[in-house]
Amino acid sequence: MTSDYDLIVVGGGPAGSTAATAVALRGHRVLLLERETFPRYQIGESLLPATVHGLCRILGVADEVAEAGFTLKRGGTLRWGRAPEPWQFSFAMTPRLPEPTATAFQVERSRFDEILLRNAERVGVEVREGSPVRRVLTEGERVHGVEYTDPDGTPRTAHARYVIDASGNTSRLHGKVGGSRVYSDFFRNLAVFGYYAGGQRLPEPNSGNIFCAAFDAGWLWYIPLRDDLTSVGAVISPEHYAAVQHDPRAAWQDMIKACPEVARLLTEVPVATEQPYDQVRVRKDYSYWKTSL
Ligand SMILES: Cc1cc2nc3c(=O)[nH]c(=O)nc-3n(C[C@H](O)[C@H](O)[C@H](O)COP(=O)(O)OP(=O)(O)OC[C@H]3O[C@@H](n4cnc5c(N)ncnc54)[C@H](O)[C@@H]3O)c2cc1C
């Protein structure tokens, strides 16, 4: 069996773009297949310094990310535990993150992920969007290719020495390559999240912090994405699932009301109506590991 590529990467999110770019930078032939056409929505907006100053630098996109206008994040503010007052951590507290690396960004993932994917293309990865992988091709225990459909619906196959599944949490591809997902009991949570068209910011120098506040059913995140856009999500445990399943939007707003520290920041702020931020979304079972690679 001859191989068309050294590596096929399934999925063009941060994991797929990073793996594809890193391998292409070493001179290998890489094909990346992405189901959607970018930009596409994704959750996971609050980054850490290691991503911004480590991985992005290795991939060659640190300057582009720095110039994209994302909210600068210096740390986190938490209303957590018994103390009624919020407390802060800043990345600069550790000597292991000297200035100017003690910062990260709050990102609109549609824009951040697209920067990474276009960069992969620039360094020589063959990127095909609108190309969902349907099946993996195996020989014995080894995956040596994939079957996918191209944007006009034509079935295609591609072969490679290695295949990386970076198709993310909601993909079913992992079930076709052996092993199983083992879900964390402790983190078996559900998240319900949406967006406001604005919102108060914390006092400087913490205005770009993620704010996390505990309330009876779980905790809320409050992420300042732009002056006119705030990501607000509730993470709750299974006993509170029923309300979310019945009416996610109403449950989301009730949970915000149940948390005065977050509700106060959103007084008289309308919910976002611009796409893709006009929806209330639900995700669950996202904490697991895989028994085999
Ligand atoms: C509620 C919630 C909140 C989170 N908050 C944060 C946060 O604040 N900060 C943070 O760092 N992380 C956060 N995360 C985690 C973050 O979302 C993920 O770690 C990150 O998106 C994983 O990136 P990925 O590239 O592995 O997958 P994804 O971003 O999911 O990308 C996978 C890609 O594969 C594509 N794909 C899927 N199936 C196929 C197929 N068959 N063929 C081809 N392509 C396919 C998809 O279209 C997608 O573009 C959060 C996650 C959740 C669920």
Ligand as a Chemical Component Dictionary entry (heavy atoms), coordinates in Angstrom:
data_LIG
# 
_chem_comp.id                   LIG 
_chem_comp.type                 NON-POLYMER 
_chem_comp.pdbx_formal_charge   0 
_chem_comp.three_letter_code    LIG 
# 
loop_
_chem_comp_atom.comp_id 
_chem_comp_atom.atom_id 
_chem_comp_atom.alt_atom_id 
_chem_comp_atom.type_symbol 
_chem_comp_atom.charge 
_chem_comp_atom.model_Cartn_x 
_chem_comp_atom.model_Cartn_y 
_chem_comp_atom.model_Cartn_z 
_chem_comp_atom.pdbx_ordinal 
LIG C1  C1  C 0 -18.401 23.936 27.960 1  
LIG C2  C2  C 0 -16.939 23.984 27.610 2  
LIG C3  C3  C 0 -16.170 25.084 27.997 3  
LIG C4  C4  C 0 -14.813 25.138 27.664 4  
LIG N1  N1  N 0 -14.069 26.229 28.055 5  
LIG C5  C5  C 0 -12.758 26.298 27.754 6  
LIG C6  C6  C 0 -11.982 27.439 28.079 7  
LIG O1  O1  O 0 -12.464 28.404 28.655 8  
LIG N2  N2  N 0 -10.664 27.446 27.730 9  
LIG C7  C7  C 0 -10.099 26.384 27.062 10 
LIG O2  O2  O 0 -8.899  26.439 26.767 11 
LIG N3  N3  N 0 -10.827 25.309 26.714 12 
LIG C8  C8  C 0 -12.126 25.235 27.044 13 
LIG N4  N4  N 0 -12.864 24.148 26.658 14 
LIG C9  C9  C 0 -12.189 23.066 25.945 15 
LIG C10 C10 C 0 -12.060 23.376 24.463 16 
LIG O3  O3  O 0 -13.318 23.612 23.898 17 
LIG C11 C11 C 0 -11.421 22.173 23.778 18 
LIG O4  O4  O 0 -10.290 21.769 24.495 19 
LIG C12 C12 C 0 -10.973 22.461 22.370 20 
LIG O5  O5  O 0 -11.994 22.983 21.557 21 
LIG C13 C13 C 0 -10.476 21.170 21.772 22 
LIG O6  O6  O 0 -9.938  21.433 20.496 23 
LIG P1  P1  P 0 -9.838  20.284 19.429 24 
LIG O7  O7  O 0 -9.072  20.834 18.295 25 
LIG O8  O8  O 0 -9.406  19.025 20.093 26 
LIG O9  O9  O 0 -11.359 19.994 19.007 27 
LIG P2  P2  P 0 -12.450 20.947 18.327 28 
LIG O10 O10 O 0 -12.226 22.374 18.644 29 
LIG O11 O11 O 0 -13.765 20.335 18.689 30 
LIG O12 O12 O 0 -12.188 20.745 16.784 31 
LIG C14 C14 C 0 -12.504 19.531 16.148 32 
LIG C15 C15 C 0 -12.770 19.810 14.693 33 
LIG O13 O13 O 0 -12.987 18.570 14.032 34 
LIG C16 C16 C 0 -14.025 18.732 13.093 35 
LIG N5  N5  N 0 -14.626 17.407 12.854 36 
LIG C17 C17 C 0 -15.446 16.696 13.659 37 
LIG N6  N6  N 0 -15.764 15.523 13.107 38 
LIG C18 C18 C 0 -15.129 15.473 11.914 39 
LIG C19 C19 C 0 -15.077 14.509 10.876 40 
LIG N7  N7  N 0 -15.726 13.332 10.948 41 
LIG N8  N8  N 0 -14.334 14.794 9.776  42 
LIG C20 C20 C 0 -13.656 15.962 9.671  43 
LIG N9  N9  N 0 -13.677 16.917 10.636 44 
LIG C21 C21 C 0 -14.409 16.672 11.753 45 
LIG C22 C22 C 0 -14.985 19.715 13.744 46 
LIG O14 O14 O 0 -15.769 20.377 12.780 47 
LIG C23 C23 C 0 -14.003 20.660 14.456 48 
LIG O15 O15 O 0 -13.679 21.790 13.679 49 
LIG C24 C24 C 0 -14.226 24.083 26.964 50 
LIG C25 C25 C 0 -15.000 22.973 26.567 51 
LIG C26 C26 C 0 -16.345 22.929 26.884 52 
LIG C27 C27 C 0 -17.156 21.742 26.440 53 
# 
loop_
_chem_comp_bond.comp_id 
_chem_comp_bond.atom_id_1 
_chem_comp_bond.atom_id_2 
_chem_comp_bond.value_order 
_chem_comp_bond.pdbx_ordinal 
LIG C1  C2  SING 1  
LIG C2  C3  SING 2  
LIG C2  C26 DOUB 3  
LIG C3  C4  DOUB 4  
LIG C4  N1  SING 5  
LIG C4  C24 SING 6  
LIG N1  C5  DOUB 7  
LIG C5  C6  SING 8  
LIG C5  C8  SING 9  
LIG C6  O1  DOUB 10 
LIG C6  N2  SING 11 
LIG N2  C7  SING 12 
LIG C7  O2  DOUB 13 
LIG C7  N3  SING 14 
LIG N3  C8  DOUB 15 
LIG C8  N4  SING 16 
LIG N4  C9  SING 17 
LIG N4  C24 SING 18 
LIG C9  C10 SING 19 
LIG C10 O3  SING 20 
LIG C10 C11 SING 21 
LIG C11 O4  SING 22 
LIG C11 C12 SING 23 
LIG C12 O5  SING 24 
LIG C12 C13 SING 25 
LIG C13 O6  SING 26 
LIG O6  P1  SING 27 
LIG P1  O7  DOUB 28 
LIG P1  O8  SING 29 
LIG P1  O9  SING 30 
LIG O9  P2  SING 31 
LIG P2  O10 DOUB 32 
LIG P2  O11 SING 33 
LIG P2  O12 SING 34 
LIG O12 C14 SING 35 
LIG C14 C15 SING 36 
LIG C15 O13 SING 37 
LIG C15 C23 SING 38 
LIG O13 C16 SING 39 
LIG C16 N5  SING 40 
LIG C16 C22 SING 41 
LIG N5  C17 SING 42 
LIG N5  C21 SING 43 
LIG C17 N6  DOUB 44 
LIG N6  C18 SING 45 
LIG C18 C19 SING 46 
LIG C18 C21 DOUB 47 
LIG C19 N7  SING 48 
LIG C19 N8  DOUB 49 
LIG N8  C20 SING 50 
LIG C20 N9  DOUB 51 
LIG N9  C21 SING 52 
LIG C22 O14 SING 53 
LIG C22 C23 SING 54 
LIG C23 O15 SING 55 
LIG C24 C25 DOUB 56 
LIG C25 C26 SING 57 
LIG C26 C27 SING 58 
# 
